[in-house]
């Protein structure tokens, strides 16, 4: 569905089960993710629930895309993107990367492709990411992409046995296009 220099982003497939289980059952990786460590059966159920969702037209439509490393063919993570309000042209995205592939820019690369898709294909005006305030690595991804922190919700969720806080980061279509153009110019110099 989407392609970057190092990744294919495509709908989930049943054959992805083993790769997804690696990170979806890792307590350190799911620490800030809104689901618990998953069993093989839960991973399979998640694939079945999302593998045929390819429509992105209405409020509430969402995609879960496998993040496939081109070199190895391994699913190293996933991207989530959804339309939160079609009327207001709003969307949201999120990501997770397996521990063995972390800190190599894969989340940033995949997120840039999803932002291109959200603004250029879905014609959204504004896209947000909600991040647990303890998740420093995720904050680095969105700030590198040019998103700005717009809100902090203090202890807004009882999450995995404790009160947690979250930040909302956002970017407008025009801001993304300017940031993307700046990134391309920086790469050329």
ChimeraX commands (.cxc) that place a marker at each C-alpha (Angstrom):
marker #1 position 0.00,0.00,0.00 radius 0.5
marker #1 position 2.75,2.51,0.97 radius 0.5
marker #1 position 6.47,2.31,0.36 radius 0.5
marker #1 position 9.52,4.06,1.80 radius 0.5
marker #1 position 13.23,3.60,1.19 radius 0.5
marker #1 position 13.42,0.68,3.64 radius 0.5
marker #1 position 9.81,-0.36,4.27 radius 0.5
marker #1 position 6.59,-1.63,2.77 radius 0.5
marker #1 position 3.47,-0.62,4.71 radius 0.5
marker #1 position 0.56,-2.92,3.92 radius 0.5
marker #1 position -2.54,-4.44,5.54 radius 0.5
marker #1 position -1.94,-7.22,8.03 radius 0.5
marker #1 position -1.91,-10.82,6.80 radius 0.5
marker #1 position -2.41,-14.08,8.68 radius 0.5
marker #1 position 1.18,-15.01,7.78 radius 0.5
marker #1 position 2.38,-12.05,9.93 radius 0.5
marker #1 position 1.39,-13.78,13.17 radius 0.5
marker #1 position 4.87,-14.91,14.28 radius 0.5
marker #1 position 6.47,-11.51,13.59 radius 0.5
marker #1 position 3.67,-9.61,15.34 radius 0.5
marker #1 position 3.84,-11.92,18.36 radius 0.5
marker #1 position 7.50,-10.95,18.88 radius 0.5
marker #1 position 6.69,-7.34,19.75 radius 0.5
marker #1 position 3.05,-7.61,20.83 radius 0.5
marker #1 position 4.06,-10.01,23.64 radius 0.5
marker #1 position 7.10,-7.96,24.72 radius 0.5
marker #1 position 6.29,-6.17,28.01 radius 0.5
marker #1 position 8.82,-3.41,27.36 radius 0.5
marker #1 position 7.41,-2.66,23.89 radius 0.5
marker #1 position 3.74,-2.65,24.94 radius 0.5
marker #1 position 4.46,-0.61,28.07 radius 0.5
marker #1 position 2.85,2.51,26.55 radius 0.5
marker #1 position 0.51,0.74,24.11 radius 0.5
marker #1 position -3.19,0.55,25.01 radius 0.5
marker #1 position -3.27,-3.24,25.06 radius 0.5
marker #1 position -1.62,-5.81,27.32 radius 0.5
marker #1 position 1.04,-8.32,26.36 radius 0.5
marker #1 position -0.74,-10.49,23.82 radius 0.5
marker #1 position -0.91,-14.23,23.43 radius 0.5
marker #1 position -0.69,-15.92,20.04 radius 0.5
marker #1 position -4.49,-16.23,20.01 radius 0.5
marker #1 position -4.91,-12.50,20.71 radius 0.5
marker #1 position -2.43,-11.60,17.97 radius 0.5
marker #1 position -4.34,-13.80,15.51 radius 0.5
marker #1 position -7.66,-12.22,16.56 radius 0.5
marker #1 position -6.18,-8.75,15.99 radius 0.5
marker #1 position -5.02,-9.71,12.51 radius 0.5
marker #1 position -8.45,-11.12,11.66 radius 0.5
marker #1 position -10.14,-7.97,12.95 radius 0.5
marker #1 position -8.04,-5.59,10.83 radius 0.5
marker #1 position -6.67,-7.50,7.82 radius 0.5
marker #1 position -9.62,-6.71,5.53 radius 0.5
marker #1 position -10.04,-3.09,6.59 radius 0.5
marker #1 position -8.83,-1.02,3.68 radius 0.5
marker #1 position -11.55,1.60,3.43 radius 0.5
marker #1 position -10.72,5.11,4.61 radius 0.5
marker #1 position -13.75,7.28,3.90 radius 0.5
marker #1 position -15.75,7.99,7.04 radius 0.5
marker #1 position -15.22,9.05,10.62 radius 0.5
marker #1 position -14.05,6.03,12.58 radius 0.5
marker #1 position -12.42,4.27,9.61 radius 0.5
marker #1 position -8.94,3.05,10.54 radius 0.5
marker #1 position -6.10,1.01,9.09 radius 0.5
marker #1 position -3.52,-1.13,10.82 radius 0.5
marker #1 position -0.54,-1.53,8.50 radius 0.5
marker #1 position 2.28,-4.02,8.86 radius 0.5
marker #1 position 5.67,-2.32,8.77 radius 0.5
marker #1 position 7.69,-4.74,6.61 radius 0.5
marker #1 position 11.45,-4.30,6.31 radius 0.5
marker #1 position 12.25,-4.68,2.61 radius 0.5
marker #1 position 15.68,-6.23,3.14 radius 0.5
marker #1 position 14.53,-9.13,5.33 radius 0.5
marker #1 position 10.79,-9.31,4.61 radius 0.5
marker #1 position 10.20,-9.24,8.38 radius 0.5
marker #1 position 7.25,-7.41,9.93 radius 0.5
marker #1 position 9.10,-5.15,12.35 radius 0.5
marker #1 position 6.16,-3.14,13.65 radius 0.5
marker #1 position 2.91,-1.53,12.68 radius 0.5
marker #1 position 1.37,1.80,11.81 radius 0.5
marker #1 position -2.16,2.77,12.77 radius 0.5
marker #1 position -3.97,5.60,11.01 radius 0.5
marker #1 position -7.58,6.63,11.34 radius 0.5
marker #1 position -10.08,9.31,10.45 radius 0.5
marker #1 position -11.38,10.80,13.67 radius 0.5
marker #1 position -13.68,13.29,11.91 radius 0.5
marker #1 position -14.36,13.34,8.18 radius 0.5
marker #1 position -16.43,16.53,8.54 radius 0.5
marker #1 position -13.53,18.35,10.19 radius 0.5
marker #1 position -10.85,16.53,8.14 radius 0.5
marker #1 position -9.12,15.22,11.28 radius 0.5
marker #1 position -7.06,12.08,11.73 radius 0.5
marker #1 position -4.80,10.32,14.19 radius 0.5
marker #1 position -1.81,7.99,13.85 radius 0.5
marker #1 position 0.36,5.77,16.00 radius 0.5
marker #1 position 3.14,3.22,15.67 radius 0.5
marker #1 position 5.04,0.46,17.38 radius 0.5
marker #1 position 8.37,-1.11,16.43 radius 0.5
marker #1 position 9.87,-4.39,17.65 radius 0.5
marker #1 position 12.73,-3.96,20.11 radius 0.5
marker #1 position 15.35,-5.46,17.74 radius 0.5
marker #1 position 14.53,-2.77,15.15 radius 0.5
marker #1 position 14.17,0.21,17.50 radius 0.5
marker #1 position 16.29,3.35,17.41 radius 0.5
marker #1 position 17.03,3.05,13.68 radius 0.5
marker #1 position 14.53,5.59,12.35 radius 0.5
marker #1 position 11.92,3.08,11.17 radius 0.5
marker #1 position 9.05,4.71,13.12 radius 0.5
marker #1 position 9.98,8.13,11.75 radius 0.5
marker #1 position 10.25,6.82,8.18 radius 0.5
marker #1 position 6.92,4.97,8.37 radius 0.5
marker #1 position 5.19,7.88,10.09 radius 0.5
marker #1 position 6.31,10.26,7.33 radius 0.5
marker #1 position 4.73,7.95,4.75 radius 0.5
marker #1 position 1.50,7.78,6.77 radius 0.5
marker #1 position 1.41,11.58,7.09 radius 0.5
marker #1 position 1.85,11.87,3.31 radius 0.5
marker #1 position -1.06,9.44,2.90 radius 0.5
marker #1 position -3.23,11.27,5.45 radius 0.5
marker #1 position -2.73,14.67,3.86 radius 0.5
marker #1 position -2.24,13.88,0.17 radius 0.5
marker #1 position -4.63,10.93,-0.29 radius 0.5
marker #1 position -7.18,11.25,2.51 radius 0.5
marker #1 position -7.14,15.05,2.20 radius 0.5
marker #1 position -7.08,15.57,5.95 radius 0.5
marker #1 position -6.45,19.02,7.39 radius 0.5
marker #1 position -5.03,18.04,10.79 radius 0.5
marker #1 position -3.47,14.88,12.20 radius 0.5
marker #1 position -2.68,14.11,15.83 radius 0.5
marker #1 position -0.72,11.60,17.86 radius 0.5
marker #1 position -1.47,10.84,21.52 radius 0.5
marker #1 position 1.65,9.91,23.48 radius 0.5
marker #1 position 2.19,8.75,27.05 radius 0.5
marker #1 position 4.34,11.45,28.68 radius 0.5
marker #1 position 6.84,8.79,29.80 radius 0.5
marker #1 position 7.48,7.66,26.22 radius 0.5
marker #1 position 10.53,9.76,25.37 radius 0.5
marker #1 position 11.37,7.82,22.19 radius 0.5
marker #1 position 7.91,8.45,20.73 radius 0.5
marker #1 position 8.14,12.15,21.51 radius 0.5
marker #1 position 11.40,12.18,19.54 radius 0.5
marker #1 position 9.67,10.67,16.51 radius 0.5
marker #1 position 6.86,13.20,16.31 radius 0.5
marker #1 position 9.01,16.25,17.05 radius 0.5
marker #1 position 11.47,15.17,14.33 radius 0.5
marker #1 position 8.51,15.14,11.93 radius 0.5
marker #1 position 7.46,18.66,12.91 radius 0.5
marker #1 position 4.44,17.95,15.11 radius 0.5
marker #1 position 3.91,20.35,18.00 radius 0.5
marker #1 position 2.65,19.57,21.47 radius 0.5
marker #1 position -0.79,21.11,21.85 radius 0.5
marker #1 position -2.12,19.63,25.06 radius 0.5
marker #1 position -1.23,17.76,28.19 radius 0.5
marker #1 position -3.80,15.66,29.98 radius 0.5
marker #1 position -2.58,15.01,33.51 radius 0.5
marker #1 position -3.45,11.64,35.00 radius 0.5
marker #1 position -6.22,11.29,32.44 radius 0.5
marker #1 position -6.18,7.51,32.24 radius 0.5
marker #1 position -5.98,4.56,34.62 radius 0.5
marker #1 position -3.54,2.59,32.51 radius 0.5
marker #1 position -2.00,-0.77,33.42 radius 0.5
marker #1 position -2.40,-0.22,37.15 radius 0.5
marker #1 position -1.50,3.46,37.48 radius 0.5
marker #1 position -2.67,6.94,36.60 radius 0.5
marker #1 position -0.86,8.16,33.51 radius 0.5
marker #1 position -0.68,11.42,31.61 radius 0.5
marker #1 position -0.62,12.00,27.88 radius 0.5
marker #1 position 0.39,14.66,25.41 radius 0.5
marker #1 position -1.38,15.47,22.18 radius 0.5
marker #1 position 0.90,16.36,19.28 radius 0.5
marker #1 position -0.53,17.72,16.03 radius 0.5
marker #1 position 0.38,18.99,12.61 radius 0.5
marker #1 position -1.65,20.71,9.90 radius 0.5
marker #1 position -1.46,19.76,6.23 radius 0.5
marker #1 position 0.35,22.99,5.26 radius 0.5
marker #1 position 2.81,22.55,8.15 radius 0.5
marker #1 position 3.52,18.96,7.11 radius 0.5
marker #1 position 4.16,19.95,3.50 radius 0.5
marker #1 position 6.59,22.66,4.63 radius 0.5
marker #1 position 8.34,20.28,7.05 radius 0.5
marker #1 position 8.54,17.55,4.40 radius 0.5
marker #1 position 9.97,19.99,1.84 radius 0.5
marker #1 position 12.52,21.13,4.43 radius 0.5
marker #1 position 13.53,17.51,5.15 radius 0.5
marker #1 position 14.03,16.84,1.44 radius 0.5
marker #1 position 16.14,20.01,1.08 radius 0.5
marker #1 position 18.23,19.02,4.13 radius 0.5
marker #1 position 18.85,15.56,2.63 radius 0.5
marker #1 position 20.13,17.11,-0.61 radius 0.5
marker #1 position 22.64,19.42,1.09 radius 0.5
marker link #1:1,2 radius 0.2
marker link #1:2,3 radius 0.2
marker link #1:3,4 radius 0.2
marker link #1:4,5 radius 0.2
marker link #1:5,6 radius 0.2
marker link #1:6,7 radius 0.2
marker link #1:7,8 radius 0.2
marker link #1:8,9 radius 0.2
marker link #1:9,10 radius 0.2
marker link #1:10,11 radius 0.2
marker link #1:11,12 radius 0.2
marker link #1:12,13 radius 0.2
marker link #1:13,14 radius 0.2
marker link #1:14,15 radius 0.2
marker link #1:15,16 radius 0.2
marker link #1:16,17 radius 0.2
marker link #1:17,18 radius 0.2
marker link #1:18,19 radius 0.2
marker link #1:19,20 radius 0.2
marker link #1:20,21 radius 0.2
marker link #1:21,22 radius 0.2
marker link #1:22,23 radius 0.2
marker link #1:23,24 radius 0.2
marker link #1:24,25 radius 0.2
marker link #1:25,26 radius 0.2
marker link #1:26,27 radius 0.2
marker link #1:27,28 radius 0.2
marker link #1:28,29 radius 0.2
marker link #1:29,30 radius 0.2
marker link #1:30,31 radius 0.2
marker link #1:31,32 radius 0.2
marker link #1:32,33 radius 0.2
marker link #1:33,34 radius 0.2
marker link #1:34,35 radius 0.2
marker link #1:35,36 radius 0.2
marker link #1:36,37 radius 0.2
marker link #1:37,38 radius 0.2
marker link #1:38,39 radius 0.2
marker link #1:39,40 radius 0.2
marker link #1:40,41 radius 0.2
marker link #1:41,42 radius 0.2
marker link #1:42,43 radius 0.2
marker link #1:43,44 radius 0.2
marker link #1:44,45 radius 0.2
marker link #1:45,46 radius 0.2
marker link #1:46,47 radius 0.2
marker link #1:47,48 radius 0.2
marker link #1:48,49 radius 0.2
marker link #1:49,50 radius 0.2
marker link #1:50,51 radius 0.2
marker link #1:51,52 radius 0.2
marker link #1:52,53 radius 0.2
marker link #1:53,54 radius 0.2
marker link #1:54,55 radius 0.2
marker link #1:55,56 radius 0.2
marker link #1:56,57 radius 0.2
marker link #1:57,58 radius 0.2
marker link #1:58,59 radius 0.2
marker link #1:59,60 radius 0.2
marker link #1:60,61 radius 0.2
marker link #1:61,62 radius 0.2
marker link #1:62,63 radius 0.2
marker link #1:63,64 radius 0.2
marker link #1:64,65 radius 0.2
marker link #1:65,66 radius 0.2
marker link #1:66,67 radius 0.2
marker link #1:67,68 radius 0.2
marker link #1:68,69 radius 0.2
marker link #1:69,70 radius 0.2
marker link #1:70,71 radius 0.2
marker link #1:71,72 radius 0.2
marker link #1:72,73 radius 0.2
marker link #1:73,74 radius 0.2
marker link #1:74,75 radius 0.2
marker link #1:75,76 radius 0.2
marker link #1:76,77 radius 0.2
marker link #1:77,78 radius 0.2
marker link #1:78,79 radius 0.2
marker link #1:79,80 radius 0.2
marker link #1:80,81 radius 0.2
marker link #1:81,82 radius 0.2
marker link #1:82,83 radius 0.2
marker link #1:83,84 radius 0.2
marker link #1:84,85 radius 0.2
marker link #1:85,86 radius 0.2
marker link #1:86,87 radius 0.2
marker link #1:87,88 radius 0.2
marker link #1:88,89 radius 0.2
marker link #1:89,90 radius 0.2
marker link #1:90,91 radius 0.2
marker link #1:91,92 radius 0.2
marker link #1:92,93 radius 0.2
marker link #1:93,94 radius 0.2
marker link #1:94,95 radius 0.2
marker link #1:95,96 radius 0.2
marker link #1:96,97 radius 0.2
marker link #1:97,98 radius 0.2
marker link #1:98,99 radius 0.2
marker link #1:99,100 radius 0.2
marker link #1:100,101 radius 0.2
marker link #1:101,102 radius 0.2
marker link #1:102,103 radius 0.2
marker link #1:103,104 radius 0.2
marker link #1:104,105 radius 0.2
marker link #1:105,106 radius 0.2
marker link #1:106,107 radius 0.2
marker link #1:107,108 radius 0.2
marker link #1:108,109 radius 0.2
marker link #1:109,110 radius 0.2
marker link #1:110,111 radius 0.2
marker link #1:111,112 radius 0.2
marker link #1:112,113 radius 0.2
marker link #1:113,114 radius 0.2
marker link #1:114,115 radius 0.2
marker link #1:115,116 radius 0.2
marker link #1:116,117 radius 0.2
marker link #1:117,118 radius 0.2
marker link #1:118,119 radius 0.2
marker link #1:119,120 radius 0.2
marker link #1:120,121 radius 0.2
marker link #1:121,122 radius 0.2
marker link #1:122,123 radius 0.2
marker link #1:123,124 radius 0.2
marker link #1:124,125 radius 0.2
marker link #1:125,126 radius 0.2
marker link #1:126,127 radius 0.2
marker link #1:127,128 radius 0.2
marker link #1:128,129 radius 0.2
marker link #1:129,130 radius 0.2
marker link #1:130,131 radius 0.2
marker link #1:131,132 radius 0.2
marker link #1:132,133 radius 0.2
marker link #1:133,134 radius 0.2
marker link #1:134,135 radius 0.2
marker link #1:135,136 radius 0.2
marker link #1:136,137 radius 0.2
marker link #1:137,138 radius 0.2
marker link #1:138,139 radius 0.2
marker link #1:139,140 radius 0.2
marker link #1:140,141 radius 0.2
marker link #1:141,142 radius 0.2
marker link #1:142,143 radius 0.2
marker link #1:143,144 radius 0.2
marker link #1:144,145 radius 0.2
marker link #1:145,146 radius 0.2
marker link #1:146,147 radius 0.2
marker link #1:147,148 radius 0.2
marker link #1:148,149 radius 0.2
marker link #1:149,150 radius 0.2
marker link #1:150,151 radius 0.2
marker link #1:151,152 radius 0.2
marker link #1:152,153 radius 0.2
marker link #1:153,154 radius 0.2
marker link #1:154,155 radius 0.2
marker link #1:155,156 radius 0.2
marker link #1:156,157 radius 0.2
marker link #1:157,158 radius 0.2
marker link #1:158,159 radius 0.2
marker link #1:159,160 radius 0.2
marker link #1:160,161 radius 0.2
marker link #1:161,162 radius 0.2
marker link #1:162,163 radius 0.2
marker link #1:163,164 radius 0.2
marker link #1:164,165 radius 0.2
marker link #1:165,166 radius 0.2
marker link #1:166,167 radius 0.2
marker link #1:167,168 radius 0.2
marker link #1:168,169 radius 0.2
marker link #1:169,170 radius 0.2
marker link #1:170,171 radius 0.2
marker link #1:171,172 radius 0.2
marker link #1:172,173 radius 0.2
marker link #1:173,174 radius 0.2
marker link #1:174,175 radius 0.2
marker link #1:175,176 radius 0.2
marker link #1:176,177 radius 0.2
marker link #1:177,178 radius 0.2
marker link #1:178,179 radius 0.2
marker link #1:179,180 radius 0.2
marker link #1:180,181 radius 0.2
marker link #1:181,182 radius 0.2
marker link #1:182,183 radius 0.2
marker link #1:183,184 radius 0.2
marker link #1:184,185 radius 0.2
marker link #1:185,186 radius 0.2
marker link #1:186,187 radius 0.2
marker link #1:187,188 radius 0.2
marker link #1:188,189 radius 0.2
view
